């Protein structure tokens, strides 16, 4: 279904726009000892873990027009392939993101004056075989199927260099197949690769 692609079509250009307008803090985050950054989770009970330079990271953004605060967290197994064995999720709020707050997909943010809305949390999981699962839909009466998407994230640590916390998702392939995956026991500790925050 094109709704999933539409969300990333909106978010990715916003991400690149925000990063191109962001101020530099003098370079990339300080390097951490090898293996200290990670994203770990289970997909239908099967463990996955991503570590390594440039394989796990976050972007911290202030979005144009709305001023919303957003953190995009992503990780993958293969350096040159973002389409297999990868996970992406985004947390958005009108206020600065807080440690200890649980953010959920079921919570929607609206800016009618800008014709924009965001889910507080949404994400994607790409299986080792390349199947794409999405947790990005908010229940709407106009959809021809029951929306089962769910996602939540919680930060235990937020600094100007790193973010750490937990996450989970119930994600589905596109309509009409709607094959489901449960992402559980998610943990992350990743460097902030780029930020446009003041």
C-alpha positions as CSV (number, residue, x, y, z in Angstrom):
1,X,0.0,0.0,0.0
2,X,1.3,3.4,-0.9
3,X,0.5,4.9,2.6
4,X,3.7,3.3,4.0
5,X,5.9,4.7,1.3
6,X,4.2,8.1,1.6
7,X,5.3,8.4,5.2
8,X,9.0,7.8,4.4
9,X,8.6,10.1,1.3
10,X,7.6,12.9,3.7
11,X,10.1,12.1,6.5
12,X,13.3,11.4,4.5
13,X,13.2,14.7,2.6
14,X,12.5,16.5,5.8
15,X,15.5,14.7,7.4
16,X,17.8,15.8,4.6
17,X,16.5,19.3,4.6
18,X,16.9,19.6,8.4
19,X,20.4,18.2,8.3
20,X,21.5,20.5,5.5
21,X,20.3,23.5,7.5
22,X,21.7,22.4,10.8
23,X,24.7,23.9,12.5
24,X,27.8,21.8,12.9
25,X,29.2,21.1,16.4
26,X,32.7,20.7,15.0
27,X,32.5,17.1,13.7
28,X,31.2,13.7,14.3
29,X,30.6,12.4,17.8
30,X,33.6,11.1,19.7
31,X,34.3,7.5,19.0
32,X,33.4,4.9,21.5
33,X,35.2,1.7,22.1
34,X,34.4,-0.9,19.5
35,X,31.2,-2.8,20.2
36,X,29.8,-0.4,22.8
37,X,27.1,1.0,20.5
38,X,24.3,-1.4,19.6
39,X,20.7,-2.1,18.7
40,X,19.3,-5.4,19.9
41,X,15.8,-6.9,19.6
42,X,13.9,-10.1,18.8
43,X,11.8,-10.5,15.6
44,X,9.1,-13.2,16.3
45,X,11.5,-14.5,19.0
46,X,14.6,-14.6,16.8
47,X,17.5,-12.4,18.3
48,X,19.1,-9.7,16.1
49,X,22.0,-7.5,17.1
50,X,23.7,-4.7,15.2
51,X,27.0,-3.1,16.2
52,X,29.8,-1.4,14.5
53,X,30.8,2.0,13.1
54,X,28.2,3.5,10.8
55,X,25.8,0.5,11.3
56,X,23.9,1.9,14.3
57,X,23.2,5.6,14.8
58,X,20.6,8.4,15.3
59,X,19.7,11.8,13.9
60,X,18.3,14.4,16.3
61,X,16.2,16.9,14.5
62,X,14.0,20.0,14.9
63,X,11.6,19.8,12.1
64,X,10.9,22.9,9.9
65,X,7.5,24.7,10.2
66,X,6.2,22.7,13.2
67,X,9.3,23.0,15.4
68,X,8.7,19.3,16.5
69,X,11.6,17.4,18.1
70,X,12.4,14.1,16.4
71,X,14.9,11.3,16.9
72,X,15.4,8.9,14.0
73,X,17.2,5.7,15.2
74,X,18.4,3.0,12.8
75,X,20.6,0.0,12.6
76,X,21.5,-2.7,10.1
77,X,23.6,-5.8,9.8
78,X,25.3,-5.1,6.4
79,X,27.3,-2.1,5.7
80,X,26.3,-1.8,2.0
81,X,22.7,-3.0,2.2
82,X,20.0,-1.1,4.0
83,X,17.3,-3.3,2.5
84,X,17.9,-6.5,4.6
85,X,18.3,-7.2,8.3
86,X,17.6,-3.6,9.3
87,X,15.4,-1.7,11.7
88,X,14.4,2.0,11.7
89,X,12.2,3.9,14.1
90,X,11.4,7.5,14.8
91,X,10.2,9.3,18.0
92,X,8.6,12.7,17.6
93,X,7.1,15.2,20.1
94,X,6.1,18.8,20.3
95,X,8.4,19.2,23.4
96,X,12.0,18.2,23.7
97,X,12.3,14.4,24.0
98,X,12.5,13.3,27.6
99,X,14.1,10.4,29.5
100,X,11.6,8.1,31.2
101,X,8.6,9.0,29.0
102,X,7.0,6.2,27.0
103,X,6.2,7.4,23.4
104,X,3.5,5.4,21.5
105,X,2.4,5.0,17.9
106,X,-1.2,5.3,19.1
107,X,-0.5,9.0,20.0
108,X,-0.9,11.4,17.1
109,X,0.5,14.9,16.8
110,X,-1.4,17.4,14.6
111,X,-0.5,20.7,13.1
112,X,-3.6,21.7,11.1
113,X,-2.1,25.2,10.4
114,X,0.7,23.3,8.4
115,X,-1.5,20.4,7.2
116,X,0.9,18.0,8.9
117,X,0.5,15.2,11.4
118,X,2.9,12.7,12.8
119,X,2.7,9.6,15.0
120,X,4.8,9.9,18.1
121,X,6.5,6.6,17.1
122,X,6.6,4.8,13.8
123,X,9.1,2.4,12.3
124,X,10.1,-0.4,9.9
125,X,11.8,-3.8,10.1
126,X,13.5,-5.4,7.1
127,X,14.0,-9.1,7.5
128,X,17.2,-11.0,6.5
129,X,15.3,-12.1,3.4
130,X,14.4,-8.5,2.5
131,X,10.7,-8.6,3.5
132,X,9.6,-5.1,4.6
133,X,7.4,-4.7,7.6
134,X,5.9,-1.3,8.7
135,X,4.5,0.1,12.0
136,X,3.3,3.4,10.6
137,X,-0.5,3.4,10.3
138,X,-3.0,5.2,12.6
139,X,-6.5,3.7,12.5
140,X,-8.7,5.5,10.1
141,X,-12.2,4.5,9.0
142,X,-11.3,5.0,5.3
143,X,-8.8,2.1,5.4
144,X,-10.1,-1.2,4.0
145,X,-8.5,-3.4,6.8
146,X,-8.0,-3.4,10.5
147,X,-5.0,-1.5,11.6
148,X,-2.9,-3.6,14.0
149,X,0.3,-1.4,13.9
150,X,1.8,-0.7,17.3
151,X,5.1,0.7,18.4
152,X,6.6,2.3,21.5
153,X,9.9,3.7,22.6
154,X,11.4,5.0,25.9
155,X,14.6,6.8,26.4
156,X,16.7,6.0,29.5
157,X,19.5,8.4,28.4
158,X,19.6,11.4,26.1
159,X,22.8,13.5,25.6
160,X,24.0,15.7,22.8
161,X,26.2,12.7,21.7
162,X,24.1,9.6,22.3
163,X,20.7,8.1,23.0
164,X,19.8,5.0,24.9
165,X,16.6,3.2,25.6
166,X,14.1,0.5,24.7
167,X,11.5,-0.1,22.0
168,X,9.0,-2.6,20.6
169,X,6.8,-2.8,17.5
170,X,4.1,-4.8,15.8
171,X,4.7,-4.3,12.1
172,X,3.1,-5.6,9.0
173,X,3.8,-6.1,5.3
174,X,1.7,-4.0,2.9
175,X,-1.9,-4.6,2.0
176,X,-3.4,-7.0,1.1
177,X,-0.9,-9.5,2.5
178,X,-0.5,-7.9,5.9
179,X,2.0,-10.5,7.3
180,X,2.9,-9.6,10.9
181,X,6.1,-9.5,12.9
182,X,6.5,-8.8,16.6
183,X,9.6,-6.8,17.5
184,X,10.2,-7.4,21.3
185,X,13.0,-6.8,23.8
186,X,14.3,-3.9,21.8
187,X,17.3,-2.1,23.3
188,X,19.5,0.6,21.8
189,X,22.5,2.7,22.6
190,X,23.6,4.7,19.6
191,X,25.7,7.8,18.7
192,X,23.9,10.8,17.3
193,X,25.5,11.0,13.9
194,X,24.0,14.4,13.0
195,X,21.8,17.1,14.6
196,X,20.2,20.4,13.6
197,X,19.1,21.1,17.2
198,X,20.0,24.5,18.6
